[in-house]
Amino acid sequence: MRYLWKAFWLGPRHWWRRFAALTGMIIDGGTIIVVPMLMKSAFDVIGKGADQAMGTLTRIGFWLVALAFIRAVGIYTEIYFQENTGNYIGRDLRSLIFQKLLYLPFPFFDRNRTGDLMSILTRDVDAVRDGTGFVVLIIVVNMIQTVGMLIAMLRLDLILSIAVLSLCPLIFIVTMYYGARIGPIYRKVQEYSGRLHSAAQENISGIRVVKAFSREYEEGERFGRENAKVYQANLDVVRLNSLTHPTLDFLGAATGLIALIAGGMKVINHQMSLGTLVAFTSFAGMIIWPIRQIGWLAELVQRASAGAARIYKVLGEPDSMPEPDKPFMPDRIAGHIRFEKVGFNYQDSDEAAILDFNLDVPPGRTVALLGPTGSGKTTVANLIPRFYDATAGRVTIDGVDVREWSLETLRRNIGFVFQDNFLFSDTVRENIAIGKPDAPQSLIEQAARVAQAHDFISAFPLGYETIIGERGLGLSGGEQQRIAIARALLVDPPIIILDDSSASLDMKTEATLRRALNELFKGRTVVIVTQRVSSAMMADEILLMDGGMVVERGTHDELLALGGAYKALYDVQMGDAKQWHDEALSRGGDALCQAVYQTTQ
């Protein structure tokens, strides 16, 4: 509940809306209490003579119409301003969560699934919006009306009021039981809903893989299992509601029955006027509604409370990688990278991803990290821009520990091409210029030409203004890769990290791109992460990695002369290319084969 209360007071600038809504609630709750008292006067005066009765009834009728209008104004005010406040809070929470997510470090996203985070941004925020909006409105109005009606009932008849209210302790016991049970169930519903969203998101995003491997049935079964958990949790809610709500309704109706029978006996015995009975039964009937709504409101409050707890768990996460009080922010950097006895473990793994790793890359040099999946080469690259912090040793740039740098300065001086290329649903131009939004068209096209992307972009009907599909759908893997490379080149950074950046390129395009990159890399520090020997060959130094350690290091020629693991890998990859070249030539594929084979040389 404390998180929901915290969300309720989110944004002090909304105080005047709260005040306006509260004013409307007081008007709403106050006017409805006056109506039964007017009805009492009307029924009491009916037996006092036609002339006197008609005058009094006319005045009462006028006041009833006036009160109806005043109450309508109060209801409009409370609904408009309280619901508006709830929507403002929902908007502000979504902005807070999204801004928080943008600055959270990579380990947070390693621990949390996308579907769970999307569920927090949507379902949980909507629950909190309702909990701080119309739910608060109903609770406050019910409290005002209940207190007012209780006072009126006690003034009309103390003994009858005590008899009618004798069931209230039982009603509160049922309500407390319901509140204690529904909270854990709703937390389970929201947890399972997050998992369901994750399963759906993964399959929709990876629909090509699902179809390519004929995984429709298996993925449907997996989704069905998660869906069944959500269904079962919601069924638990339904079972509890179906038991609690009728019980509360019955107890509420019983209070009206007590009022009618006991009050009727008093009227028969001339101990109470007919007008008093009408007013008292009206109050007893109206007080049933707040009682009936207790269970429903408890359900909504618990749903909102569970959502608020999940929201503030994210908002309470430590911000991005910690920075020193006076971060290092140089105007220019040379790009000298050093790893000094660096070790790293991922949070959920006891096994070291890299161990006692040392590397010295002087400015303007190119180093290639070569190895199979899981060898630790990508982890090494991720430590340079502080996507993660080393758990042992240190990483320095220009002699300064990266943990002493300003994160923004550090990352703006590094160009990235990731293994998993993500393109936004925007124009080609905006995707290339994401790191330099004010770049002129000429520079964007120049970067695209170097990345061998200009020709296929120009072939689109709208050229650079073509809208790319979600996650780059509609483009081939190679086209996506080349746009990602152009994006990194446009920033013109002193340090460039290419993480398997040519993995999606055909051999001919890779060769053309490599020749262009050789020119671009001059004067820059470059780290190439790859599984291809052909990509590593351009480096000044090659590190062959396996199991988080360096197996061999040296230049291409030195490693071939060594005759070890690198030579074996070279023979496998380059030998296949030579064999394919010879066989294709024998079938007459002269020009194409010659161009492709040159990529391996």
Secondary structure, 3 states (H helix, E strand, C coil): CHHHHHHHCCCHHHHHHHHHHHHHHHHHHHHHHHHHHHHHHHHHHHCCCHHHHHHHHHHHHHHHHHHHHHHHHHHHHHHHHHHHHHHHHHHHHHHHHHHHHHHCCHHHHHHCCHHHHHHHHHHHHHHHHHHHCHHHHHHHHHHHHHHHHHHHHHHHCHHHHHHHHHHHHHHHHHHHHHHHHHHHHHHHHHHHHHHHHHHHHHHHHCHHHHHHCCCHHHHHHHHHHHHHHHHHHHHHHHHHHHHHHHHHHHHHHHHHHHHHHHHHHHHHCCCCCHHHHHHHHHHHHHHHHHHHHHHHHHHHHHHHHHHHHHHHHHHCCCCCCCCCCCCECCCCCCCCEEEEEEEECCCCCCCCCEEEEEEEECCCCEEEEECCCCCCHHHHHHHCCCCCCCCEEEEEECCEEHHHECHHHHHHCEEEECCCCCCCCCEHHHHHCCCCCCCCHHHHHHHHHHCCCHHHHHCCCCHHHCECCHHHCCCCHHHHHHHHHHHHHHHCCCEEEEECCCCCCCHHHHHHHHHHHHHHCCCCEEEEEECCHHHHCCCCEEEEEECCEEEEEECHHHHHHHCCHHHHHHHHHHHHHHHHHHHHHHCCCHHHHHHHHHCCC
